């Protein structure tokens, strides 16, 4: 039995030619964009665009069974109301469309709560606009119920927002405890950041073996996944996290809704900024600028490695040109990789380890009966040599974090530690 889904036909309204992203967002939700209307103008109107262009759009809508319009901008509530009222179809501005994409992608509890909070924040001014219009007797009602139902809905939004914020605070506290525990166990935290659809989840899957959802679509990841790098150096253990993708011109309140997820970038020891090499030069520049801006907004600025992904889709000549563009924009050399073909992945891993703090060489003297401590050190450090005597003498190499843990455990066991020839 075949289920028939109706294709919803839509249009895009924009004040500039940069409509590729909004069409991709609409397509990712299954909408078919059949026409784009562009009116270049600096100022806005009560209808967002001029009345002449609006009448042209209205004729097209009526003649072509159009059900929805996507505006390539953030609308004021009054503009949204006026457009819907004039066109007699649904109107989504860019922010609402992004929220619908988020809602479609959210699978885990935290992501669902973050999206719900963002949608409620978005709705508040629009509901206020409806209350205003109803008082002016301009509309029979919202949700088929008139002014009182709209007012009740507005109060419900405020209560729900408060409840969701409380739930997200609890989840954030749990995340902080996990992060603290990982650091105390000696792990370094590396986050993968970048514009949406740059290949972050694919890179995480390749480096860790973690079975994560990998799709060629915008915002396939809204929840973070953290896992160990495969074949990691035991003296410098690394946890890798992928994060929600950046996108240009998002309002601060929408970014705030995903604060706890983006915090994984801010509090990382190293950030891999992934850039899509298959984008056209101008698109690559815009996305890189957006990503750099978002990283600079953060209070802490971890060391950043720039990786140019999907080089299997471009020529050597084009690759060199794009590497030079990125160097001019960021002042940094980038590592050119292909996650798909596993090209230069080893170089990226080495760069991660080189960027992390240097290892520590230490001599350890511990009572020779303490086999449990010896086994613990072997698990976490690179043991160069071991001699038996009245005390076990071990020469080891490990990360700074693990060195502090080794020192504490050795002293507790009645041993001593010498770092680089110094007694501790």
C-alpha positions as CSV (number, residue, x, y, z in Angstrom):
1,X,0.0,0.0,0.0
2,X,1.5,3.4,-1.0
3,X,0.9,6.4,1.2
4,X,0.5,9.6,-0.9
5,X,1.9,12.7,0.7
6,X,0.9,16.0,-0.7
7,X,3.7,18.3,-1.8
8,X,3.3,21.7,-0.2
9,X,4.2,24.4,-2.7
10,X,5.9,27.5,-1.4
11,X,7.6,30.8,-2.5
12,X,10.5,32.8,-1.1
13,X,10.3,36.6,-0.6
14,X,13.7,38.4,-0.2
15,X,15.3,41.8,-0.2
16,X,18.6,40.3,-1.6
17,X,19.8,37.6,-4.0
18,X,21.3,35.4,-1.2
19,X,18.4,32.9,-1.1
20,X,20.3,29.6,-1.4
21,X,20.2,28.9,2.4
22,X,16.5,29.7,3.0
23,X,15.6,27.5,0.0
24,X,17.8,24.7,1.4
25,X,16.1,25.1,4.8
26,X,12.6,24.9,3.3
27,X,13.6,21.9,1.1
28,X,14.9,20.1,4.1
29,X,11.4,20.1,5.6
30,X,9.9,18.8,2.3
31,X,8.6,22.1,1.0
32,X,8.8,22.7,-2.8
33,X,9.9,26.2,-3.6
34,X,8.4,27.1,-7.0
35,X,9.3,30.8,-7.2
36,X,11.5,33.4,-5.6
37,X,10.5,37.1,-5.4
38,X,13.3,39.6,-4.8
39,X,12.8,43.3,-4.2
40,X,16.1,45.1,-3.4
41,X,15.4,47.9,-0.9
42,X,17.0,49.3,2.2
43,X,13.9,50.3,4.1
44,X,11.1,48.0,5.1
45,X,7.4,48.6,4.9
46,X,4.4,47.5,7.0
47,X,4.3,44.6,4.5
48,X,8.1,44.1,4.6
49,X,8.2,44.8,0.8
50,X,6.4,47.4,-1.5
51,X,2.7,47.1,-2.3
52,X,3.4,46.8,-6.0
53,X,5.6,43.7,-5.5
54,X,3.1,42.4,-3.0
55,X,0.2,42.5,-5.5
56,X,2.5,40.6,-8.0
57,X,3.1,37.9,-5.4
58,X,-0.6,37.7,-4.5
59,X,-1.5,37.1,-8.2
60,X,1.1,34.3,-8.4
61,X,-0.1,32.8,-5.1
62,X,-3.7,32.6,-6.3
63,X,-2.8,31.3,-9.8
64,X,-0.4,28.6,-8.6
65,X,-1.9,27.0,-5.5
66,X,0.8,28.3,-3.2
67,X,0.2,27.4,0.4
68,X,3.2,29.0,2.2
69,X,5.6,32.0,1.9
70,X,9.1,32.1,3.4
71,X,10.6,35.5,4.1
72,X,14.3,35.6,3.9
73,X,14.6,37.9,7.0
74,X,13.3,38.3,10.5
75,X,9.8,39.9,10.4
76,X,8.2,42.2,13.0
77,X,5.0,40.8,14.3
78,X,3.0,43.5,12.6
79,X,4.6,42.7,9.2
80,X,3.9,39.0,9.7
81,X,0.2,39.7,10.4
82,X,-0.1,42.1,7.4
83,X,1.5,39.6,5.0
84,X,-0.7,36.7,6.2
85,X,-3.8,38.9,6.0
86,X,-3.0,40.1,2.5
87,X,-1.7,36.8,0.9
88,X,-4.2,34.6,2.7
89,X,-1.6,31.9,3.2
90,X,0.9,30.9,5.9
91,X,4.0,33.1,6.2
92,X,7.2,32.0,7.9
93,X,10.1,34.3,8.5
94,X,13.6,33.0,8.5
95,X,13.7,32.5,12.3
96,X,10.4,30.5,12.4
97,X,11.7,28.3,9.5
98,X,14.9,27.6,11.4
99,X,12.9,26.8,14.5
100,X,10.7,24.3,12.5
101,X,13.9,22.7,11.2
102,X,15.2,22.5,14.8
103,X,12.0,20.9,16.0
104,X,12.2,18.3,13.2
105,X,15.8,17.4,14.2
106,X,15.4,17.4,18.0
107,X,15.6,13.8,19.3
108,X,17.0,13.9,22.8
109,X,15.2,15.4,25.8
110,X,17.6,18.4,26.2
111,X,17.3,19.4,22.5
112,X,13.5,19.1,22.6
113,X,13.4,21.4,25.6
114,X,15.8,23.9,24.0
115,X,13.7,24.0,20.8
116,X,10.5,24.3,22.8
117,X,11.9,27.2,24.8
118,X,13.1,29.0,21.6
119,X,9.7,28.5,19.9
120,X,7.9,30.0,22.9
121,X,10.3,33.0,23.0
122,X,9.7,33.5,19.4
123,X,5.9,33.3,19.8
124,X,5.5,35.8,22.6
125,X,5.7,39.0,20.6
126,X,3.5,37.5,17.9
127,X,0.8,36.6,20.4
128,X,1.1,40.1,21.8
129,X,0.4,41.5,18.3
130,X,-2.7,39.3,18.0
131,X,-4.0,40.6,21.4
132,X,-3.5,44.1,20.1
133,X,-5.3,43.4,16.8
134,X,-8.2,41.7,18.6
135,X,-8.6,44.7,20.9
136,X,-8.7,46.8,17.7
137,X,-11.4,44.4,16.4
138,X,-9.3,43.6,13.4
139,X,-9.6,39.9,13.5
140,X,-12.2,37.4,14.7
141,X,-9.7,35.4,16.8
142,X,-6.6,33.4,17.2
143,X,-7.0,29.6,17.8
144,X,-10.6,30.2,16.9
145,X,-11.3,31.7,20.3
146,X,-11.0,35.5,20.4
147,X,-9.2,37.8,22.7
148,X,-9.6,35.9,26.0
149,X,-8.2,32.7,24.6
150,X,-5.2,34.5,23.1
151,X,-4.6,36.2,26.5
152,X,-4.8,32.8,28.2
153,X,-2.4,31.4,25.6
154,X,0.1,34.2,26.4
155,X,0.0,33.4,30.1
156,X,0.5,29.7,29.3
157,X,3.6,30.6,27.2
158,X,5.2,32.4,30.2
159,X,4.4,29.5,32.6
160,X,5.8,26.9,30.2
161,X,9.0,29.0,29.6
162,X,9.6,29.2,33.4
163,X,9.1,25.4,33.7
164,X,11.4,24.5,30.8
165,X,14.2,26.9,32.1
166,X,14.1,25.0,35.4
167,X,14.4,21.6,33.6
168,X,17.3,22.9,31.5
169,X,19.1,24.2,34.5
170,X,19.0,20.7,36.1
171,X,20.3,19.2,32.9
172,X,23.1,21.8,32.7
173,X,24.1,21.0,36.3
174,X,24.4,17.3,35.3
175,X,26.5,18.3,32.3
176,X,28.8,20.3,34.5
177,X,29.3,17.4,36.9
178,X,30.1,15.1,34.0
179,X,32.6,17.6,32.5
180,X,34.3,18.0,35.9
181,X,34.5,14.3,36.3
182,X,36.1,13.9,32.9
183,X,38.8,16.5,33.7
184,X,39.5,14.9,37.0
185,X,40.0,11.6,35.3
186,X,42.7,13.3,33.1
187,X,40.8,13.7,29.9
188,X,41.3,16.6,27.5
189,X,38.1,17.9,25.8
190,X,38.1,18.7,22.1
191,X,35.0,20.1,20.4
192,X,34.2,20.1,16.7
193,X,32.5,23.4,15.7
194,X,31.5,24.9,12.4
195,X,28.7,26.0,10.1
196,X,25.8,23.6,9.8
197,X,26.4,20.7,7.4
198,X,30.2,21.0,7.4
199,X,30.6,17.4,8.3
200,X,31.0,17.5,12.1
201,X,29.1,14.3,12.9
202,X,30.9,12.4,10.1
203,X,34.3,13.5,11.6
204,X,33.2,12.5,15.1
205,X,32.1,9.1,13.8
206,X,35.4,8.5,12.0
207,X,37.7,9.6,14.9
208,X,35.7,7.8,17.6
209,X,33.8,5.0,16.0
210,X,30.7,6.3,17.7
211,X,27.5,5.4,15.9
212,X,26.0,8.8,15.4
213,X,23.4,10.1,12.9
214,X,25.2,11.3,9.8
215,X,23.1,13.0,7.2
216,X,23.7,15.5,4.4
217,X,21.1,17.9,5.7
218,X,21.1,21.1,7.7
219,X,21.1,20.8,11.5
220,X,21.2,17.0,11.6
221,X,22.9,17.4,15.0
222,X,21.2,19.4,17.8
223,X,22.4,17.4,20.7
224,X,26.1,16.9,21.6
225,X,27.8,13.5,21.5
226,X,31.0,12.9,23.4
227,X,33.3,9.9,22.9
228,X,37.0,8.9,23.1
229,X,39.2,9.2,20.1
230,X,40.0,5.7,18.8
231,X,43.6,4.5,19.3
232,X,44.3,7.5,21.5
233,X,47.6,8.1,23.2
234,X,47.0,6.8,26.7
235,X,49.2,9.3,28.3
236,X,47.1,12.1,26.8
237,X,43.4,10.8,26.6
238,X,41.1,12.9,24.5
239,X,37.3,13.1,24.4
240,X,35.7,14.5,21.3
241,X,32.4,16.3,21.1
242,X,30.4,17.5,18.1
243,X,28.1,20.5,18.6
244,X,25.1,22.2,17.0
245,X,26.1,24.0,13.7
246,X,26.5,27.7,13.4
247,X,24.2,29.7,11.1
248,X,24.3,33.4,10.2
249,X,22.2,36.2,11.7
250,X,20.6,34.3,14.5
251,X,19.0,36.5,17.2
252,X,20.8,36.4,20.6
253,X,17.8,34.8,22.3
254,X,17.9,31.9,19.9
255,X,21.6,31.3,20.5
256,X,20.9,31.6,24.3
257,X,18.4,28.8,24.1
258,X,21.3,26.5,23.0
259,X,23.8,28.0,25.5
260,X,24.5,24.7,27.3
261,X,25.3,23.0,24.1
262,X,27.5,25.8,22.8
263,X,29.3,25.8,26.2
264,X,31.0,22.5,25.1
265,X,32.9,24.7,22.6
266,X,33.7,27.5,25.1
267,X,35.0,25.1,27.8
268,X,37.0,22.8,25.5
269,X,40.8,22.6,25.6
270,X,40.9,22.6,21.8
271,X,38.3,23.5,19.1
272,X,38.4,22.0,15.6
273,X,36.7,24.6,13.3
274,X,35.4,22.6,10.4
275,X,34.8,24.4,7.0
276,X,33.2,23.0,3.9
277,X,35.6,23.0,1.0
278,X,32.9,22.4,-1.5
279,X,31.3,25.8,-1.0
280,X,31.8,28.5,-3.5
281,X,34.4,31.1,-2.4
282,X,31.9,33.8,-1.4
283,X,29.8,31.2,0.5
284,X,32.9,29.8,2.2
285,X,33.9,33.3,3.3
286,X,30.4,34.1,4.7
287,X,30.3,30.8,6.6
288,X,33.8,31.2,8.0
289,X,33.1,34.8,9.1
290,X,29.9,33.6,10.9
291,X,31.8,30.8,12.6
292,X,34.7,33.0,13.7
293,X,32.2,35.6,15.0
294,X,30.4,33.0,17.1
295,X,33.7,31.7,18.6
296,X,34.9,35.3,19.4
297,X,31.6,36.0,21.2
298,X,32.5,33.4,23.8
299,X,34.1,34.4,27.1
300,X,36.9,31.9,26.8
301,X,38.8,31.3,23.6
302,X,40.3,27.8,23.4
303,X,43.1,27.1,20.9
304,X,41.5,26.5,17.5
305,X,42.5,24.1,14.7
306,X,41.0,24.9,11.3
307,X,40.2,21.9,9.1
308,X,38.9,22.2,5.5
309,X,36.7,19.2,4.9
310,X,35.3,17.6,1.7
311,X,38.4,18.2,-0.3
312,X,37.5,15.1,-2.4
313,X,34.9,17.3,-4.1
314,X,37.3,20.0,-5.4
315,X,40.5,20.2,-7.6
316,X,44.0,20.8,-6.3
317,X,44.0,24.3,-7.8
318,X,40.7,25.2,-6.1
319,X,42.0,23.7,-2.8
320,X,45.1,25.9,-2.8
321,X,43.0,29.0,-3.5
322,X,40.6,28.2,-0.6
323,X,43.5,27.5,1.8
324,X,44.9,30.9,1.0
325,X,41.5,32.5,1.5
326,X,41.2,30.9,4.9
327,X,44.7,32.0,5.9
328,X,44.0,35.6,4.9
329,X,40.8,35.6,6.9
330,X,42.0,33.8,10.0
331,X,45.8,34.2,10.0
332,X,46.1,30.4,10.4
333,X,47.1,27.5,8.2
334,X,44.4,25.0,7.8
335,X,44.6,21.2,7.5
336,X,42.9,20.0,4.3
337,X,41.0,16.7,5.0
338,X,38.4,14.4,3.5
339,X,36.4,12.5,6.1
340,X,34.8,10.5,3.3
341,X,38.1,9.3,1.9
342,X,40.0,9.4,5.2
343,X,42.5,11.8,3.7
344,X,45.0,13.6,6.0
345,X,43.0,12.4,9.1
346,X,46.3,11.2,10.7
347,X,47.7,14.7,10.3
348,X,44.6,16.2,12.0
349,X,45.0,13.8,15.0
350,X,48.7,14.7,15.3
351,X,47.7,18.4,15.2
352,X,45.2,17.8,18.0
353,X,47.8,16.2,20.3
354,X,50.5,18.8,19.4
355,X,48.0,21.6,20.3
356,X,47.3,20.2,23.7
357,X,49.7,20.9,26.6
358,X,53.1,19.1,26.5
359,X,53.6,15.8,28.2
360,X,55.5,15.5,31.5
361,X,58.4,13.2,32.2
362,X,58.6,11.9,35.8
363,X,60.3,9.4,38.0
364,X,58.2,7.6,40.5
365,X,59.2,5.7,43.6
366,X,56.5,3.6,45.3
367,X,56.3,0.7,47.7
368,X,56.8,-2.5,45.6
369,X,53.8,-4.2,47.1
370,X,51.4,-1.7,45.7
371,X,50.4,-3.6,42.5
372,X,47.1,-1.8,42.2
373,X,48.8,1.6,41.9
374,X,51.3,0.2,39.4
375,X,48.5,-1.2,37.2
376,X,46.7,2.2,37.5
377,X,49.8,4.0,36.3
378,X,50.3,1.6,33.4
379,X,46.7,2.2,32.3
380,X,47.1,6.0,32.1
381,X,50.8,6.7,31.4
382,X,53.5,5.7,29.0
383,X,55.9,3.7,31.2
384,X,59.4,4.0,29.8
385,X,61.2,1.8,32.3
386,X,60.6,0.1,35.6
387,X,63.1,-1.2,38.1
388,X,62.5,-3.3,41.3
389,X,64.3,-2.8,44.6
390,X,63.3,-1.7,48.0
391,X,61.0,0.6,46.1
392,X,59.6,0.3,42.6
393,X,61.2,2.9,40.4
394,X,59.2,3.9,37.3
395,X,60.0,6.5,34.6
396,X,56.9,7.6,32.9
397,X,55.5,10.1,30.4
398,X,52.0,11.5,30.8
399,X,49.8,14.6,30.4
400,X,49.9,17.4,32.9
401,X,46.5,16.5,34.2
402,X,47.4,12.8,34.8
403,X,50.8,13.8,36.3
404,X,48.9,15.7,39.1
405,X,46.8,12.6,39.7
406,X,49.8,10.3,39.7
407,X,51.6,12.6,42.1
408,X,48.7,12.6,44.5
409,X,48.3,8.8,44.5
410,X,52.0,8.2,44.9
411,X,52.3,10.5,47.9
412,X,49.2,8.9,49.5
413,X,50.9,5.5,49.0
414,X,54.1,6.6,50.8
415,X,56.1,7.1,47.6
416,X,57.8,10.1,46.0
417,X,57.7,11.8,42.6
418,X,60.5,13.7,40.7
419,X,59.4,15.9,37.8
420,X,62.1,16.7,35.3
421,X,64.8,16.0,37.9
422,X,62.9,18.0,40.7
423,X,61.7,16.3,43.8
424,X,58.0,16.9,44.6
